[in-house]
Amino acid sequence: MMVYFFFIPLIYLINMFFEKKGYLVNNTGQSHQTFSEKKRVPLTGGIFILIFFTFYFSNELIFVFSLIILFIIGILTDLDFIKSPTKRFVIQILYLASFIIFFDLKISDLRNDYLNFLLSNFYFNLFFVLFCFLVLVNGSNFIDGNNGLSIGYYLIIFTILILLINNNVVNYDYDLVINFTIFLVILFFFNLFNFFYLGDNGIYLISIFAGYVLIDLINQNINISPYFIAVLLWYPCFELLFSMIRKFKYKLSPMEPDINHLHQLLFKSLNIKFSFPINYNNSLTGLIINTYNLIILFLSSLKPFSTNFQIGLIFINIVTYLIAYLIFKKISRVN
């Protein structure tokens, strides 16, 4: 535990250095800047996460090297060296396909004989896992707009895993999960108070690592329903899929930016209804959404083996999301 007292001043000093020098500062990240009164917020989240991974996986150099490559891709995106959304998407596909193949990531059971038959084919399995990662990564990028939202969401996921391991519901590497969870707690408070954003470099690392862990988890615990994992990751994934539906409806390019995500509408609604400072509403938005997610993900952990129960929760999440979306959109339009 003492090592985490080292991380706290390290994060503070690195962040202050980047902010003072103007390196990797959110000058072009308009989706973030509209949520903050502070004009020089560094996109340094990935630096801290990479430091953690480098220390923890010091004996797994190939894994660390793969994460360093991922971090560099994120940095190049944050610095606008990779401006084109199409190029960014192609790079994601190439990296993720290589990552999936090299680390032999597979999903073999979806509780359906026909789907399982399709998954038995190497290329279909690769396509399916790749699709899942792409949805997760880009959906996570969409929700990285409010303080505490994306980090808080993944903090909830890993906290749920701790509960399951402690209660002997699943068998997994407890040291990895508990250490990463504690580290996320530290990052959460820094992010909640607007010290830094994750940026693409941080989102890529945290989302792909979470996806890796969850696929590994269900492969080691075959009694766990794969739809339990779907519930754990429902929010960023549905955020992306719903955005695609909106763009399709209005005949917009799927690569075009979207300013009508749920967290953006909630943030606008809070600014309209309450006279709190922008930074307060920024953090409050993330806390409100994640309070709901905490309840849902905790409920899902009560019956992780029941596919029907998990599918029911997915349905509840979608209905709740759509109702909330319509309410916040109406408030934004009226004002």
Protein Blocks (a to p, Z undefined) as FASTA:
>chain_A
ZZmmmmmmmmmmmmmmmmmnopaiafklmmlmmmpcbfbdcffklmmmmmmmmmmmmmlm
mlmmmmmmmmmmmmmmmnomamblklmmmmmmmmmmmmmmmnopacfbgoiaklmmmmmp
mklmmmmmmmmmmmmmmmmmmmmmbghklmmmmmmmmmmmmmmmmnomagcdfklmmmmm
mmmmmmmmmmmnopacfbjmlmmmmmmmmmmmmmmmmmmmmmbcfklmmmmmmmmmmmmm
mmmmmmmmnopafkbccfkbfklmmmmmmmmmpccdfklmmmmmmmmmmmmmmmmmmmmm
mmmmbmklmmmmmmmmmmmmmmmmmmmmmmmmmZZ
